[in-house]
Amino acid sequence: MEVKDGVVTLNGEVPSLTHKRLAGVLAWWVPGTRDVVNGLEEVPTEEDNDDELIDAVRLVLEKDPFVNASKIRVSSKDWVVTLEGLVPTEAMKQMAERDAWYVLGVKEVVNRIQVRW
């Protein structure tokens, strides 16, 4: 890992795409991060698909201490992630969307989360 002017560069090997994606998101969560260059390589190489992306987004939402992911559903088609469900605050809705954007491979996020409990 290298950090220069707020840009985090990740290099090396990880055992799965999920590990690669989670490492990238954790780098984004560090205060002051302006960009993340994720050069991690999964060994052995895995074929990427929407199901892998869904799993990674779910994992990230579950790991975020500021998001209650228990009532959020995640789906993806052609790398476009859709978030649906309920959260208690607008801030949590925005954090969930930001988390999804941080996941490597996401092309677009459709946030259909409703604010109410």
C-alpha positions as CSV (number, residue, x, y, z in Angstrom):
1,M,0.0,0.0,0.0
2,E,1.2,3.5,-0.8
3,V,-0.4,6.9,0.0
4,K,0.5,10.1,-1.8
5,D,-1.5,13.3,-1.7
6,G,-4.6,11.4,-0.6
7,V,-4.3,8.8,-3.4
8,V,-4.1,5.3,-2.0
9,T,-2.5,2.7,-4.2
10,L,-3.0,-1.0,-3.4
11,N,-0.7,-3.7,-4.9
12,G,-0.1,-7.3,-4.1
13,E,-2.1,-10.5,-4.1
14,V,-5.4,-11.4,-2.4
15,P,-7.3,-14.7,-2.4
16,S,-10.5,-13.5,-4.0
17,L,-12.3,-10.7,-5.8
18,T,-14.3,-10.1,-2.6
19,H,-11.0,-9.4,-0.7
20,K,-9.9,-7.1,-3.4
21,R,-13.1,-5.1,-3.4
22,L,-13.3,-5.0,0.4
23,A,-9.7,-3.7,0.6
24,G,-10.5,-1.0,-1.8
25,V,-13.6,0.1,0.2
26,L,-11.6,0.1,3.4
27,A,-9.1,2.4,1.8
28,W,-12.0,4.8,0.7
29,W,-13.2,4.9,4.3
30,V,-9.9,6.4,5.6
31,P,-10.4,10.1,6.2
32,G,-8.6,12.2,3.6
33,T,-8.7,9.7,0.8
34,R,-9.2,11.4,-2.6
35,D,-8.8,8.3,-4.8
36,V,-8.1,4.6,-4.6
37,V,-6.0,2.8,-7.3
38,N,-6.8,-0.9,-6.7
39,G,-4.0,-2.9,-8.3
40,L,-4.5,-5.9,-6.1
41,E,-4.6,-9.2,-8.0
42,E,-6.7,-12.1,-7.0
43,V,-4.9,-15.4,-7.0
44,P,-6.2,-17.6,-8.4
45,T,-8.0,-15.4,-10.9
46,E,-11.8,-15.5,-10.6
47,E,-14.4,-14.8,-13.2
48,D,-16.3,-11.6,-12.3
49,N,-20.1,-11.4,-12.6
50,D,-23.1,-9.6,-11.1
51,D,-23.5,-12.2,-8.3
52,E,-19.9,-11.5,-7.1
53,L,-20.6,-7.8,-7.2
54,I,-23.8,-8.2,-5.1
55,D,-21.9,-10.3,-2.5
56,A,-19.3,-7.6,-2.2
57,V,-21.8,-4.7,-1.9
58,R,-23.7,-6.7,0.8
59,L,-20.5,-7.4,2.7
60,V,-19.5,-3.7,2.6
61,L,-22.9,-2.6,3.8
62,E,-22.7,-5.1,6.7
63,K,-19.2,-3.9,7.6
64,D,-20.1,-0.2,7.7
65,P,-20.7,0.6,11.3
66,F,-22.9,3.6,10.2
67,V,-25.3,1.6,8.1
68,N,-27.9,-0.8,9.3
69,A,-27.9,-3.2,6.4
70,S,-30.5,-5.5,7.8
71,K,-33.3,-4.0,5.8
72,I,-31.4,-3.2,2.6
73,R,-31.7,-5.4,-0.5
74,V,-29.0,-5.4,-3.2
75,S,-29.4,-6.4,-6.8
76,S,-27.2,-5.9,-9.9
77,K,-27.6,-6.2,-13.6
78,D,-24.8,-5.4,-16.0
79,W,-22.8,-3.9,-13.1
80,V,-25.6,-1.5,-12.2
81,V,-26.3,-1.9,-8.5
82,T,-29.8,-1.3,-7.1
83,L,-30.4,-0.7,-3.4
84,E,-33.9,-1.1,-2.0
85,G,-35.3,-1.2,1.5
86,L,-35.7,0.9,4.6
87,V,-33.3,2.9,6.7
88,P,-34.1,5.3,9.6
89,T,-32.3,8.4,8.3
90,E,-31.4,10.2,5.1
91,A,-27.7,10.2,6.1
92,M,-27.8,6.4,6.3
93,K,-29.4,6.2,2.9
94,Q,-26.6,8.4,1.5
95,M,-23.9,6.4,3.2
96,A,-25.3,3.1,1.8
97,E,-25.2,4.6,-1.7
98,R,-21.6,5.9,-1.2
99,D,-20.6,2.5,0.0
100,A,-22.0,0.8,-3.1
101,W,-20.1,3.3,-5.3
102,Y,-16.8,2.5,-3.5
103,V,-17.0,-1.1,-4.6
104,L,-14.8,-1.9,-7.6
105,G,-16.7,-2.7,-10.7
106,V,-19.9,-0.7,-10.0
107,K,-20.9,1.3,-13.0
108,E,-24.0,2.9,-11.6
109,V,-26.0,2.9,-8.3
110,V,-29.8,3.2,-8.3
111,N,-30.8,4.1,-4.7
112,R,-34.4,3.2,-4.0
113,I,-33.9,3.1,-0.3
114,Q,-36.8,4.7,1.6
115,V,-36.3,6.7,4.8
116,R,-38.6,5.4,7.5
117,W,-38.6,2.8,10.2
